């Protein structure tokens, strides 16, 4: 069972994909992960047409909703993807 705690309290239930997305962002240690890379690493498929990248956007939005304390640290990098940053970084 995968559980996430924020400030000692259990976070809202994360789906398996939501948890895998969080793990991918944490493992990247602040590096930008493209939507395509996340599709491959988390969902296990490539998207040469670029038609499924909204899947990543929707899951990132849900992750921000379920972990509001972490939401400001999940940064959108325009035309590049997403990264998890520390609060003191821009």
N, C-alpha and C positions, 0 to 999 in steps of 0.2 A: 504494500500500500504506500502510495506517495502522498505525503502531506506537506503543506507549506504553512509556515507560521510567520506572522508579522507582528513585531513587538510582543512576542510571547503568546499571541492569540492565533487560533487557527484561522486561515484565510478561507474565503468562500471556496466552495468546491471547484477544483480545476479539472477539466477533462484531461484525458491522456494526452491529447495534442497540445492543449494549453500548458500542461506540465512540461512536455518535451520542448515547446517553444521557449519557456522560461529557462530551462536547462541550457538550451543552445545559446541564449543571450548571455547567461552567466558564464558559460565556458569561453565565450568570445572575449571576455575581459575588456570590454570597451571598444573592441573593433567593430566596424560596421559590417553587418551581414546583409547581403542583398536579398531581395524577396525571392529571387531564383534559388539562391543558396539555401534559404530557409525551406523552400518547397522541397528541395532535394533532401536536406538533412532531417527535417521533421516529418514531412509527408511521404518521402520516399519516391518522388517522381520528378522528372524534368518537365519543363513547359516551354518548348522552343517557340511556340506561338505567342507566349506572354499573356495568355488569356485567363490564367488562373491565379495571377498574383494578388487579386482581390481577396482570395482566401486568407493569405497572410495578413492583409490589412484588417480583415474582420476579426481574426484571432488575436491580433495585437490589441485591438480596441477592447475585446472582451477581457483580455489579461489586465489591461489598465483598469477596467471596471471592477474586476474581482480583487485586485491588489491596489487600492487607491493610494496607499502610502508609497508604493513603488512607481506609480504611474508617471510622476515627473521625471524619473530617471530613465524611462523607456523613451528614447529620443528617436524621432523620425528624421532621417537624413535625406533631404530632398534629392530625388532622382538617384538615390543610392540604396536605401534600405533602412535598417533599424540598428540601434546600438543601445546597450545598457550603460549608463554613465553614472558616476557619483554625483551627488547633489551639488558639489562645489565645482563641477566642470560645466563648461558651456558647449 
